[in-house]
Amino acid sequence: MIKNSVKPEIPGTRSGYVIRFTCPECSTENSIVNKSPRDHYKATRDAACKNCKKRSRIITPDMHHTAYTSV
C-alpha cells in the first residue's frame, strides 16, 4: 500500500506568466514559468525547491475573485 505524503502548502505570487514562491525549509526564492495560459490560471500546483529539492504545493490567489461584493 502506498502512503500519501502531505506536502506543505505555501503561498505563491503571480507576476506575468511567472509564479514565485519561497521555500519554507531553506528560504530560497523559486519561480515557475508557465508554458501556456491555461497553466497560469490553476489554483494549486506541485513544485520542488531548486536548492534543497523539497516538494511543496504552491497556492496562488484566484485571479477572477473580486475583493468587493455587489449589493
Sequence and secondary structure as in RCSB ss.txt:
>XXXX:A:sequence
MIKNSVKPEIPGTRSGYVIRFTCPECSTENSIVNKSPRDHYKATRDAACKNCKKRSRIITPDMHHTAYTSV
>XXXX:A:secstr
        EEE EEETTEEEEE TTT  EEEEE SSHHHHT SEEEEE TTT  EEEEE   SS  SS   
